[in-house]
Amino acid sequence: MSETLDKRKDEASAPVTADQLEADQLEADQLDPDQLEADQLEPDQLEPEEAQGEAATESKIDPEIAARRDAALAHVRQFGDPILKTKARQIKVFDEALRSEVERMGSLMDDALGVGLAATQVGVLHRLLVYRVQSGGPLGVLANPTLAWASREEEIAEEGCLSLQTVHVEVERPVHIRVSAQDAHGEPILVEASGFEARVIQHEMDHLDGVLILDRTPRDQRKAAMRSLREWQLRSDG
Ligand SMILES: [Zn+2]
């Protein structure tokens, strides 16, 4: 997680693209070990469930839908891009440009067959996320979200991420949450969510702090995920 940019969050509200950031490639191997220790889970706590999280479960999909998904994913920053490890900045201006950004994120998320997307993932360092946990349901939009309350009860489930294709790892999160945020017009909102919806929101809020599911999964699963990511990156580069 980068603290450097966070200190500057009050100075600018303009989006920053990854191109403006240092080009060093960051790897999960370089993460702060203390942070990972805190997220270690006891193996006997693991209860494999069906895949949840941001990315749709891989199944047979129509070639046209697959092509649209690939086109959308081309706009989603992938693991290794330093912006994914960067803390996003508070939104101060709620204008038409912001609402277009929300619209674009919603379309990309739908086309990518995702259930959530954070602005960071499309290269914009805004504290902004969208989600839709039921197909055909309303688009959830949270600007400047903060966790107001989280239940002590936690749950482990498998998550995927549009920025970490091929990766599915188990993540433990509170089951119930309350989030205060603003809508696309800057009006204050309070969202209460449970289960899958709460998980998606927390996953996206993590992105705004530069935290990925790899930072929240047990070490053994993280290692396997890193291996599969490297193989995937080699295949994509070749
Ligand atoms: Zn994600």
Residues whose N, C-alpha, C, O or C-beta is under 5 A from the ligand:
A	BS01	ZN	E54 G160 C161 L162 S163
